[in-house]
Amino acid sequence: MQIFIVILNYLLMLFIGLIDNIKGPIIAPIKSFYHIDYTYIGLLLFIGSLGFIIASFVGGIVVNRYGSKAALSGGLIFIILGILGYFLSPFFFAFAIFFFIMNFGLGMLEIGINATAAVAFIVNQALMMNLLHFFYGAGATISPNAAGRLVSLKYSWQNIYLFGGILAFLILIVVLFTKFPGTAKYVTKEKVKYLDVLKDKHVILFSVMLGFYIASEVGIGNWAVTYLKGTYGMNSVKSSMYLSLFFAAFTIGRLLGGFVVERIGYVKSIFIFASLAASSVALSMINQNLSILLSIAGLFYSIIYPTTMALAMKSFKENTGVVISVIVTVSSSINMVANFIIGKLSDIFGVFIGFSFIVVFMVLVIVMLKVLSSSLKSYSQ
């Protein structure tokens, strides 16, 4: 049964990777369906991120009171309801509500996966957690290419999501009939005020730096297909292929990058990989022949988030759970606003300018890292 739980956890993370990355290739069909501009697309992504963030808090409470099975089941039910709602949404704001519900489900599902992993991964935990993120990357690699091909075959964007809804229903049946290990206390009970934590300048620096990183990484997943189609006139299959290759490189980097990080150090690794990521994306925008560099950039993006989180965990010896919660919440909020900004800039100046801010965000990561590293006396560059 323990092995079955581990396999199910990996499949659930694969599922999140699949569902979470459908949206890149179908932004254009959604835009056409509702006759909206890129600002509204940015607002939609903002609403989706908000749903995910709220679920992170609610999911933790559910796990603590009812166990990981409740969070997993609830997450899958919300995903199914959200997707079914797409067929009942003749207006954009009705669709946005159901998009919120689906992303709320994704957030609940991820909390449930992490809570299950805490009690199911009893040996070789570092290796098994890396594999967990590998399966997300595998789903993210498959999803854009598959969605892009379905768009080219004239499938409606609602029907593309329906495939995910059917898969969610089948997984829900398995989860409901599975007995899960003991409840993991995902939410810490440390009596620390969040406002007190926010007064620590290192918490702010970590939060802002990670926020700009997430905005850059998620920005590629959300906007790369739109940028390639709008700037170079690529079809859905080719533009989605470049995004799938980005996630393939990203997945390989997540699997192998840890060895590099441990060898050359956390801060130095983040600096080198962030610099290479920004350079790769910037060079890919020179002309269409260099677009493959956008895919290769996934290799450099791969280690930044987990390495930054590891650095934060080492930097805060006390109240670590509360600190990480604050960092994740603030950084996710920055990402929400940043993707709305990309949409607005794409309307005003064109999608090329909007997408170029993905490079700007990564440059800001490098700047914030320099400020942060100079104030972390216990870590050398």
C-alpha positions in Angstrom: 0.0 0.0 0.0 2.9 2.4 0.8 4.3 2.0 -2.7 0.8 2.5 -4.2 0.5 5.8 -2.3 3.9 7.0 -3.5 2.9 6.1 -7.2 -0.5 7.8 -6.8 1.2 11.0 -5.4 3.5 11.1 -8.4 0.6 10.6 -10.8 -1.3 13.5 -9.0 1.7 15.8 -9.5 1.8 14.7 -13.2 -1.9 15.6 -13.4 -1.2 19.1 -11.9 1.5 19.7 -14.5 -0.9 18.7 -17.3 -3.8 20.9 -16.2 -1.8 23.9 -15.1 -0.1 24.3 -18.4 -3.0 23.9 -20.8 -3.6 27.6 -20.6 -0.6 28.8 -22.6 -1.7 27.4 -26.0 -5.4 28.3 -25.5 -5.0 32.0 -24.6 -5.6 33.0 -28.2 -8.8 30.8 -28.5 -10.2 32.2 -25.2 -9.3 35.8 -26.4 -11.2 35.2 -29.6 -14.2 33.4 -27.9 -14.9 36.3 -25.5 -13.7 39.1 -27.8 -11.4 40.5 -25.1 -7.9 42.1 -25.1 -4.7 41.0 -23.4 -5.5 43.1 -20.3 -8.4 40.8 -19.6 -6.2 37.8 -20.2 -3.8 39.3 -17.6 -6.8 39.8 -15.3 -7.8 36.2 -15.8 -4.3 34.9 -14.9 -4.4 37.2 -11.8 -7.7 35.7 -10.7 -6.4 32.1 -11.3 -3.3 32.9 -9.1 -5.5 34.3 -6.4 -7.5 31.1 -6.3 -4.3 29.1 -6.0 -3.0 31.3 -3.1 -6.3 31.2 -1.1 -6.3 27.4 -1.6 -2.9 27.2 0.0 -4.3 28.5 3.3 -7.6 26.6 3.1 -5.9 23.4 2.1 -3.6 23.5 5.1 -6.6 23.9 7.4 -8.4 21.0 5.7 -5.3 18.7 6.0 -4.9 19.5 9.7 -8.5 18.8 10.5 -9.5 16.0 8.1 -6.3 14.6 6.6 -4.7 14.7 3.2 -7.4 12.6 1.6 -9.9 15.3 2.2 -7.7 17.9 0.5 -6.9 15.7 -2.5 -10.6 14.8 -3.0 -11.7 18.4 -2.5 -9.1 19.6 -4.9 -10.2 17.2 -7.6 -13.9 18.1 -7.1 -13.2 21.8 -7.5 -11.1 21.1 -10.6 -14.0 19.1 -12.1 -16.6 21.8 -11.2 -14.4 24.6 -12.6 -14.0 22.8 -15.9 -17.7 21.9 -16.2 -18.4 25.6 -15.6 -16.5 26.5 -18.7 -19.4 25.1 -20.8 -21.8 27.3 -18.9 -19.9 30.6 -19.3 -21.2 32.7 -22.1 -19.6 35.8 -20.6 -16.0 36.4 -19.6 -16.6 37.2 -15.9 -18.6 34.0 -15.5 -15.7 32.1 -17.0 -13.3 33.9 -14.7 -15.3 32.7 -11.7 -15.0 29.1 -12.8 -11.3 29.6 -13.7 -10.8 30.8 -10.1 -12.6 27.6 -8.9 -10.4 25.3 -11.0 -7.2 27.0 -9.8 -8.5 26.8 -6.2 -8.8 23.1 -6.8 -5.2 22.9 -8.1 -4.0 24.7 -5.0 -5.9 22.3 -2.7 -4.6 19.3 -4.7 -1.0 20.5 -4.3 -1.3 20.9 -0.5 -2.8 17.4 -0.3 0.1 16.0 -2.3 2.7 17.7 -0.1 0.9 16.6 3.1 0.8 13.0 1.8 4.5 13.1 0.8 5.4 14.2 4.3 4.2 10.9 5.7 4.6 8.6 2.7 8.2 9.5 1.7 9.9 7.7 4.7 13.2 6.9 3.0 15.4 8.8 0.6 13.2 11.9 1.1 15.4 14.3 -0.9 15.4 12.0 -3.9 11.7 11.3 -3.7 10.8 15.0 -3.5 13.0 15.7 -6.5 11.1 13.0 -8.4 7.8 14.6 -7.3 8.8 17.8 -9.0 10.1 15.8 -12.0 6.6 14.5 -12.5 5.2 18.0 -12.5 7.7 18.9 -15.2 6.8 15.8 -17.2 3.1 16.9 -17.2 4.1 20.4 -18.1 6.2 19.1 -21.0 3.3 17.0 -22.4 0.5 19.5 -21.9 1.4 22.5 -24.2 2.3 20.3 -27.1 -0.9 18.2 -26.8 -3.0 21.3 -26.3 -1.4 23.1 -29.3 -2.1 20.1 -31.5 -5.7 19.9 -30.4 -6.1 23.7 -31.2 -4.7 23.1 -34.7 -7.3 20.3 -35.1 -10.0 22.8 -34.3 -11.0 21.4 -30.9 -12.7 24.1 -28.8 -10.7 25.3 -25.7 -13.6 24.0 -23.5 -13.2 20.5 -24.9 -9.5 20.6 -24.5 -10.0 21.2 -20.8 -12.7 18.5 -20.7 -10.1 15.9 -21.3 -8.5 17.1 -18.0 -11.9 17.0 -16.3 -12.4 13.4 -17.3 -9.0 12.5 -16.1 -9.7 14.3 -12.8 -12.9 12.3 -12.3 -11.1 9.0 -12.9 -8.4 9.9 -10.4 -11.0 11.1 -7.9 -12.6 7.6 -7.9 -9.1 6.1 -7.1 -8.5 8.6 -4.3 -11.9 8.0 -2.7 -11.3 4.2 -2.5 -7.7 4.6 -1.2 -6.7 4.5 2.4 -4.1 7.2 3.1 -1.4 7.2 5.9 -1.7 9.3 9.0 -2.5 13.0 8.9 0.5 15.3 8.3 0.4 18.5 10.2 1.0 20.7 7.2 0.2 24.1 8.8 2.6 24.9 11.7 1.2 25.9 15.1 3.9 28.3 15.9 2.5 31.3 17.6 4.2 33.9 15.5 2.6 37.0 14.1 2.9 37.4 10.4 3.4 41.1 10.6 6.4 40.5 12.9 7.9 38.2 10.3 7.4 40.8 7.6 9.5 43.3 9.6 12.6 41.2 8.9 14.3 42.7 5.9 15.6 39.3 4.7 12.0 38.0 4.5 11.1 41.0 2.3 14.2 40.5 0.1 13.6 36.8 -0.3 9.9 37.4 -1.0 10.5 40.1 -3.7 13.3 38.2 -5.3 11.2 35.0 -5.5 8.2 36.9 -6.7 10.0 38.3 -9.7 11.4 34.8 -10.4 8.0 33.2 -10.3 6.6 36.1 -12.5 9.3 35.3 -15.1 8.9 31.5 -15.1 5.1 31.5 -15.0 5.2 34.3 -17.6 6.9 32.0 -20.1 4.3 29.3 -19.5 1.4 31.8 -19.8 2.6 34.0 -22.7 5.3 32.2 -24.8 2.8 30.7 -27.2 1.0 34.0 -27.6 4.3 35.8 -28.1 5.6 33.4 -30.7 2.3 33.4 -32.6 1.8 37.2 -32.4 5.4 38.2 -33.2 6.4 35.5 -35.8 3.1 34.2 -37.0 3.9 30.6 -35.8 1.1 28.1 -35.8 -0.3 26.5 -32.7 1.7 23.3 -33.1 5.1 24.9 -33.6 4.7 27.6 -30.9 3.5 25.0 -28.4 6.4 22.8 -29.2 8.8 25.5 -28.1 7.0 25.8 -24.8 7.0 22.0 -24.3 10.8 21.9 -25.0 11.2 24.7 -22.4 9.5 22.5 -19.8 11.5 19.4 -20.9 14.7 21.3 -20.3 13.2 22.6 -17.1 12.4 19.1 -15.9 15.9 17.8 -16.8 17.4 20.7 -14.8 15.3 20.0 -11.8 16.4 16.4 -11.9 20.1 17.0 -12.2 20.7 20.6 -11.1 20.9 19.9 -7.4 24.3 18.2 -7.9 25.6 21.5 -9.5 24.1 23.6 -6.7 25.7 21.5 -3.9 29.1 21.7 -5.7 29.3 25.5 -6.4 27.1 26.9 -3.6 23.6 28.3 -3.3 24.0 32.0 -4.0 26.6 31.5 -6.7 24.3 29.0 -8.4 21.3 31.3 -8.4 23.4 34.1 -9.8 24.9 32.1 -12.6 21.6 30.3 -13.6 19.5 33.5 -13.4 22.1 35.4 -15.6 22.0 32.5 -18.2 18.2 32.4 -18.1 17.9 36.2 -18.7 20.5 36.1 -21.5 18.9 33.1 -23.2 15.4 34.6 -23.3 16.8 38.0 -24.4 18.8 36.5 -27.2 15.9 34.3 -28.3 13.9 37.5 -29.0 16.4 38.9 -31.5 14.9 36.9 -34.4 12.8 33.8 -35.1 15.9 31.6 -35.8 17.0 32.0 -32.2 13.7 30.9 -30.7 15.2 27.6 -29.6 17.1 29.6 -26.9 13.8 30.2 -25.2 13.4 26.5 -24.8 17.0 26.0 -23.6 16.3 28.7 -21.0 14.2 26.2 -19.1 17.4 24.4 -18.1 18.6 27.6 -16.3 15.3 28.4 -14.7 15.1 25.0 -13.2 17.2 25.3 -10.1 16.4 28.9 -9.0 13.1 28.3 -7.1 14.1 25.2 -5.1 17.6 26.7 -4.4 16.1 30.0 -3.2 13.7 28.1 -0.9 16.6 26.0 0.4 18.6 29.1 1.1 15.7 30.7 2.9 15.3 27.6 5.1 18.9 27.7 6.1 18.8 31.4 6.8 15.8 31.2 9.2 16.5 28.7 11.9 13.5 29.7 14.0 9.8 29.8 12.9 10.8 28.4 9.6 7.3 27.3 8.7 5.8 30.7 9.2 8.6 32.4 7.4 8.3 30.2 4.3 4.5 30.7 4.3 5.0 34.5 4.3 7.6 34.3 1.5 5.4 32.0 -0.7 2.3 34.2 -0.1 4.1 37.5 -0.9 6.0 36.2 -3.9 2.8 34.6 -5.3 1.1 38.0 -4.9 3.9 39.7 -6.9 3.5 37.1 -9.6 -0.3 37.8 -9.8 0.3 41.5 -10.4 3.2 40.9 -12.8 1.2 38.8 -15.2 -1.5 41.4 -15.3 1.1 44.0 -16.2 2.4 41.8 -19.0 -1.2 41.6 -20.4 -1.6 45.4 -20.1 1.7 46.2 -21.8 0.9 43.7 -24.6 -2.3 45.7 -25.3 -0.6 49.1 -25.2 2.8 48.4 -26.9 2.4 45.0 -28.5 3.0 41.4 -27.3 6.8 41.7 -28.0 7.2 44.5 -25.4 4.9 42.7 -22.9 6.9 39.5 -23.2 10.2 41.3 -22.9 9.3 42.1 -19.3 10.0 38.4 -18.6 13.6 39.3 -19.1 13.2 42.5 -16.9 11.8 40.4 -14.1 14.8 38.0 -14.2 17.2 40.9 -14.2 15.4 42.1 -11.1 16.0 38.7 -9.5 19.7 39.1 -10.1 19.7 42.6 -8.5 17.7 41.4 -5.5 20.1 38.5 -5.1 23.1 40.9 -4.9 21.3 42.9 -2.3 20.3 39.8 -0.3 23.7 38.1 -0.5 25.5 41.2 0.8 23.3 41.1 3.9 23.4 37.4 4.6 26.7 37.4 6.6 26.7 33.6 7.1 26.8 32.8 3.4 29.6 33.6 1.0 29.1 34.2 -2.7 
